[in-house]
Amino acid sequence: MVKLFVGNLPYDVDEAEIKALLGRAGRVRDIYMPLDHVTQRRRGFAMVEVLTDTDARDIIREFNGHPLHGRPIRIDYAREREAVAPAAKYRYPYAPKGRPEPRRGRPQRSPT
């Protein structure tokens, strides 16, 4: 099975419409269209799983740049997700160095 990325989708398109469109050029096994966590709307792309590499090539050749609801869709082979850096609040902006150096021009306090 081969996974394809379908991008630049209109937000009102559903899985059945994509399956009907891409099914004209190849055998579509599964479609995943993620939702935005905040708005609960579709995010404008889909991951499509097709049965063979030949089906994937036919779908890409026929429908890459094809207008759907006035927007040209983009179809390409899906890539593996890249590693995401941890959230900024868990990273140091600089390496911790232990005790800070005393400031110049100020007298030192004695530990009494």
Summary of the structure (lengths in Angstrom):
residues: 112
radius of gyration: 25.4
end to end distance: 73.5
largest distance: 84.4
contacts: 243
relative contact order: 0.23
helix: 20%
strand: 23%
